Amino acid sequence: MIKSPSTSITANLDLLATWRVYYQLTKPKVILLLLLTAIVGMCLATPSAPPLDLVLIASFGIGLMASAGAVFNHCIDHNIDCKMARTKRRPIPQGKVSLKRAQQFGWLLAIVGMAVLWWLVNPLTAVLTLISMLGYAVVYTMWLKRATPQNIVIGGIAGAAPPLLGWTAITGQFDGNALLLVMIIFTWTPPHFWALAIDRYDDYKKTGLPMLPVTHGIEFTKTMILLYTVLLMAVGLLPYLMGMSGWLYFIGSSLLNWGFFYVAWQLKYTPEKRSPMAVFKYSIYHLMILFIILLLDHYMVG
């Protein structure tokens, strides 16, 4: 039986829609930002350019494992997601993919990613990436998120790991400079997420999750955001003070960190309706540009 052109087109569109659903499960925008920090870690691990094939393979493996963590997050949180305006349109709450199929997809990504890192990169990076994925998908999502308002502070270490993973992918060993990059993301994470939590206060209150704005109030959370931006300004200077980076990073990071402090100050003392999301959006560009500046400094100044 010969299929009509319209039937073939419909089948292709259905297949494309299905792949988009699975793609959405991986939280691609978040993964791309994490991969940027991992690649910068790879580049900073060596004075010259790292081998391109190793960068691509390591990025592929780290990306698969991080995507698996994102998929498991969707699976574990699907009952909460359906109650929140921000997340109720995710694939599982919308019924676009079953919980079982999503779990199978997550395991597939995790197994392939682990194999790639173990056999084609090095076992240390594979183990650290697995620990990071479990830290996010299990320790944070299943336990910390539901147990304490300090969930994002404690659990933030999992999301801060990519620069270390990139570094070990190239060198096969720990290094203090890589931990400096981890500290930057670790300090950046709470004000980034708390700003979103303020904006989605009603959603989090409805779910019963112990997010800081719900348990301690919005004003207290604004104060904590401001204090963490001050801490970030200090931590952000460490790569320069430790001789890891040069003047370009010092100037660029200082401007970015002062900008973060400024929007956090506005959120605390001259707030508008859009102020929480202004902080949240600024924080994303802040981290992205900060790591690009680190990369430029490494090759142009270092």
GISULZI-V591057 format. One record per residue. RES is the residue in three letters. SS is DSSP state (H for helix, E for strand, L for the rest). D_FIRST is the distance of its C-alpha to the first C-alpha in Angstrom with 1 decimal. Layout:
res=RES ss=SS d_first=D_FIRST
res=RES ss=SS d_first=D_FIRST
//
This chain:
res=MET ss=L d_first=0.0
res=ILE ss=L d_first=3.8
res=LYS ss=L d_first=6.4
res=SER ss=L d_first=9.4
res=PRO ss=H d_first=12.7
res=SER ss=H d_first=14.3
res=THR ss=H d_first=12.1
res=SER ss=H d_first=12.7
res=ILE ss=H d_first=16.3
res=THR ss=H d_first=16.7
res=ALA ss=H d_first=15.6
res=ASN ss=H d_first=18.0
res=LEU ss=H d_first=20.7
res=ASP ss=H d_first=20.4
res=LEU ss=H d_first=20.8
res=LEU ss=H d_first=23.7
res=ALA ss=H d_first=25.3
res=THR ss=H d_first=25.2
res=TRP ss=H d_first=26.9
res=ARG ss=H d_first=29.4
res=VAL ss=H d_first=30.4
res=TYR ss=H d_first=31.1
res=TYR ss=H d_first=32.9
res=GLN ss=H d_first=35.0
res=LEU ss=H d_first=36.0
res=THR ss=L d_first=37.7
res=LYS ss=L d_first=40.2
res=PRO ss=H d_first=39.5
res=LYS ss=H d_first=42.5
res=VAL ss=H d_first=44.9
res=ILE ss=H d_first=43.4
res=LEU ss=H d_first=43.8
res=LEU ss=H d_first=47.5
res=LEU ss=H d_first=48.0
res=LEU ss=H d_first=46.5
res=LEU ss=H d_first=48.8
res=THR ss=H d_first=51.8
res=ALA ss=H d_first=50.6
res=ILE ss=H d_first=50.2
res=VAL ss=H d_first=53.6
res=GLY ss=H d_first=54.9
res=MET ss=H d_first=53.5
res=CYS ss=H d_first=55.1
res=LEU ss=H d_first=58.5
res=ALA ss=L d_first=58.6
res=THR ss=L d_first=59.5
res=PRO ss=L d_first=61.8
res=SER ss=L d_first=59.3
res=ALA ss=L d_first=55.5
res=PRO ss=L d_first=53.6
res=PRO ss=L d_first=51.1
res=LEU ss=H d_first=47.9
res=ASP ss=H d_first=45.6
res=LEU ss=H d_first=47.5
res=VAL ss=H d_first=47.4
res=LEU ss=H d_first=43.6
res=ILE ss=H d_first=43.1
res=ALA ss=H d_first=45.7
res=SER ss=H d_first=44.3
res=PHE ss=H d_first=40.8
res=GLY ss=H d_first=42.2
res=ILE ss=H d_first=44.5
res=GLY ss=H d_first=41.8
res=LEU ss=H d_first=39.5
res=MET ss=H d_first=42.4
res=ALA ss=H d_first=43.5
res=SER ss=H d_first=40.0
res=ALA ss=H d_first=39.9
res=GLY ss=H d_first=43.2
res=ALA ss=H d_first=41.8
res=VAL ss=H d_first=38.8
res=PHE ss=H d_first=41.3
res=ASN ss=H d_first=43.4
res=HIS ss=H d_first=40.6
res=CYS ss=H d_first=40.1
res=ILE ss=H d_first=43.8
res=ASP ss=L d_first=44.6
res=HIS ss=H d_first=41.7
res=ASN ss=H d_first=44.0
res=ILE ss=H d_first=46.5
res=ASP ss=H d_first=44.0
res=CYS ss=L d_first=42.9
res=LYS ss=L d_first=46.5
res=MET ss=L d_first=47.1
res=ALA ss=L d_first=46.2
res=ARG ss=L d_first=45.7
res=THR ss=L d_first=43.2
res=LYS ss=L d_first=41.6
res=ARG ss=L d_first=38.6
res=ARG ss=L d_first=37.8
res=PRO ss=L d_first=34.4
res=ILE ss=L d_first=35.6
res=PRO ss=L d_first=37.8
res=GLN ss=L d_first=35.0
res=GLY ss=L d_first=32.6
res=LYS ss=L d_first=30.1
res=VAL ss=L d_first=30.3
res=SER ss=L d_first=31.8
res=LEU ss=H d_first=35.2
res=LYS ss=H d_first=33.8
res=ARG ss=H d_first=31.1
res=ALA ss=H d_first=33.7
res=GLN ss=H d_first=36.1
res=GLN ss=H d_first=33.6
res=PHE ss=H d_first=33.0
res=GLY ss=H d_first=36.8
res=TRP ss=H d_first=37.4
res=LEU ss=H d_first=34.8
res=LEU ss=H d_first=36.5
res=ALA ss=H d_first=39.9
res=ILE ss=H d_first=39.2
res=VAL ss=H d_first=37.7
res=GLY ss=H d_first=40.5
res=MET ss=H d_first=43.2
res=ALA ss=H d_first=41.9
res=VAL ss=H d_first=41.9
res=LEU ss=H d_first=45.4
res=TRP ss=H d_first=46.8
res=TRP ss=H d_first=45.6
res=LEU ss=H d_first=45.4
res=VAL ss=H d_first=48.1
res=ASN ss=L d_first=50.8
res=PRO ss=H d_first=51.3
res=LEU ss=H d_first=53.8
res=THR ss=H d_first=51.3
res=ALA ss=H d_first=48.7
res=VAL ss=H d_first=51.2
res=LEU ss=H d_first=52.5
res=THR ss=H d_first=49.1
res=LEU ss=H d_first=48.2
res=ILE ss=H d_first=51.5
res=SER ss=H d_first=50.8
res=MET ss=H d_first=47.4
res=LEU ss=H d_first=48.9
res=GLY ss=H d_first=51.8
res=TYR ss=H d_first=49.6
res=ALA ss=H d_first=46.9
res=VAL ss=H d_first=49.4
res=VAL ss=H d_first=53.0
res=TYR ss=H d_first=52.6
res=THR ss=H d_first=49.6
res=MET ss=H d_first=50.3
res=TRP ss=H d_first=54.1
res=LEU ss=H d_first=56.1
res=LYS ss=H d_first=54.1
res=ARG ss=H d_first=55.0
res=ALA ss=H d_first=58.5
res=THR ss=L d_first=60.6
res=PRO ss=L d_first=60.9
res=GLN ss=L d_first=61.4
res=ASN ss=H d_first=57.8
res=ILE ss=H d_first=56.8
res=VAL ss=H d_first=60.0
res=ILE ss=H d_first=59.6
res=GLY ss=H d_first=55.9
res=GLY ss=H d_first=56.0
res=ILE ss=H d_first=56.7
res=ALA ss=H d_first=53.1
res=GLY ss=H d_first=51.9
res=ALA ss=L d_first=54.8
res=ALA ss=L d_first=53.8
res=PRO ss=H d_first=51.4
res=PRO ss=H d_first=54.2
res=LEU ss=H d_first=55.7
res=LEU ss=H d_first=52.3
res=GLY ss=H d_first=52.0
res=TRP ss=H d_first=55.5
res=THR ss=H d_first=55.1
res=ALA ss=H d_first=51.9
res=ILE ss=H d_first=54.0
res=THR ss=H d_first=57.3
res=GLY ss=L d_first=56.4
res=GLN ss=L d_first=59.4
res=PHE ss=L d_first=60.9
res=ASP ss=L d_first=62.9
res=GLY ss=H d_first=65.1
res=ASN ss=H d_first=63.7
res=ALA ss=H d_first=60.2
res=LEU ss=H d_first=61.7
res=LEU ss=H d_first=63.2
res=LEU ss=H d_first=59.8
res=VAL ss=H d_first=58.7
res=MET ss=H d_first=61.9
res=ILE ss=H d_first=60.9
res=ILE ss=H d_first=57.5
res=PHE ss=H d_first=59.1
res=THR ss=H d_first=61.7
res=TRP ss=H d_first=59.3
res=THR ss=H d_first=56.9
res=PRO ss=H d_first=59.1
res=PRO ss=H d_first=60.0
res=HIS ss=H d_first=56.4
res=PHE ss=H d_first=55.0
res=TRP ss=H d_first=58.0
res=ALA ss=H d_first=57.7
res=LEU ss=H d_first=54.1
res=ALA ss=H d_first=55.5
res=ILE ss=H d_first=58.1
res=ASP ss=H d_first=55.6
res=ARG ss=L d_first=53.5
res=TYR ss=H d_first=56.6
res=ASP ss=H d_first=55.5
res=ASP ss=H d_first=52.1
res=TYR ss=H d_first=53.9
res=LYS ss=H d_first=56.6
res=LYS ss=H d_first=54.0
res=THR ss=H d_first=52.3
res=GLY ss=L d_first=55.7
res=LEU ss=L d_first=55.2
res=PRO ss=L d_first=58.6
res=MET ss=L d_first=58.0
res=LEU ss=H d_first=61.3
res=PRO ss=H d_first=61.4
res=VAL ss=H d_first=60.9
res=THR ss=H d_first=63.5
res=HIS ss=H d_first=66.1
res=GLY ss=L d_first=65.5
res=ILE ss=H d_first=64.2
res=GLU ss=H d_first=67.5
res=PHE ss=H d_first=68.0
res=THR ss=H d_first=64.5
res=LYS ss=H d_first=65.3
res=THR ss=H d_first=68.5
res=MET ss=H d_first=66.6
res=ILE ss=H d_first=64.1
res=LEU ss=H d_first=67.1
res=LEU ss=H d_first=68.8
res=TYR ss=H d_first=65.7
res=THR ss=H d_first=65.4
res=VAL ss=H d_first=69.0
res=LEU ss=H d_first=68.2
res=LEU ss=H d_first=65.2
res=MET ss=H d_first=67.6
res=ALA ss=H d_first=69.7
res=VAL ss=H d_first=66.9
res=GLY ss=L d_first=65.4
res=LEU ss=L d_first=68.5
res=LEU ss=H d_first=68.4
res=PRO ss=H d_first=66.3
res=TYR ss=H d_first=68.9
res=LEU ss=H d_first=71.9
res=MET ss=L d_first=70.7
res=GLY ss=L d_first=70.2
res=MET ss=L d_first=66.5
res=SER ss=L d_first=66.0
res=GLY ss=L d_first=68.2
res=TRP ss=H d_first=69.4
res=LEU ss=H d_first=66.0
res=TYR ss=H d_first=64.6
res=PHE ss=H d_first=67.9
res=ILE ss=H d_first=67.9
res=GLY ss=H d_first=64.2
res=SER ss=H d_first=64.1
res=SER ss=H d_first=67.3
res=LEU ss=H d_first=66.0
res=LEU ss=H d_first=62.7
res=ASN ss=H d_first=64.6
res=TRP ss=H d_first=67.1
res=GLY ss=H d_first=64.3
res=PHE ss=H d_first=62.9
res=PHE ss=H d_first=66.4
res=TYR ss=H d_first=66.7
res=VAL ss=H d_first=63.6
res=ALA ss=H d_first=64.6
res=TRP ss=H d_first=68.1
res=GLN ss=H d_first=66.7
res=LEU ss=H d_first=64.6
res=LYS ss=H d_first=67.8
res=TYR ss=H d_first=70.4
res=THR ss=L d_first=68.8
res=PRO ss=L d_first=65.5
res=GLU ss=L d_first=63.1
res=LYS ss=L d_first=60.0
res=ARG ss=L d_first=57.8
res=SER ss=H d_first=60.1
res=PRO ss=H d_first=58.3
res=MET ss=H d_first=55.0
res=ALA ss=H d_first=57.0
res=VAL ss=H d_first=58.3
res=PHE ss=H d_first=54.9
res=LYS ss=H d_first=53.3
res=TYR ss=H d_first=56.3
res=SER ss=H d_first=56.2
res=ILE ss=H d_first=52.7
res=TYR ss=H d_first=53.7
res=HIS ss=H d_first=57.0
res=LEU ss=H d_first=55.4
res=MET ss=H d_first=52.9
res=ILE ss=H d_first=55.6
res=LEU ss=H d_first=58.1
res=PHE ss=H d_first=56.0
res=ILE ss=H d_first=55.2
res=ILE ss=H d_first=59.0
res=LEU ss=H d_first=59.6
res=LEU ss=H d_first=57.2
res=LEU ss=H d_first=58.9
res=ASP ss=H d_first=62.3
res=HIS ss=H d_first=61.5
res=TYR ss=H d_first=60.6
res=MET ss=H d_first=62.9
res=VAL ss=L d_first=66.0
res=GLY ss=L d_first=65.8
//
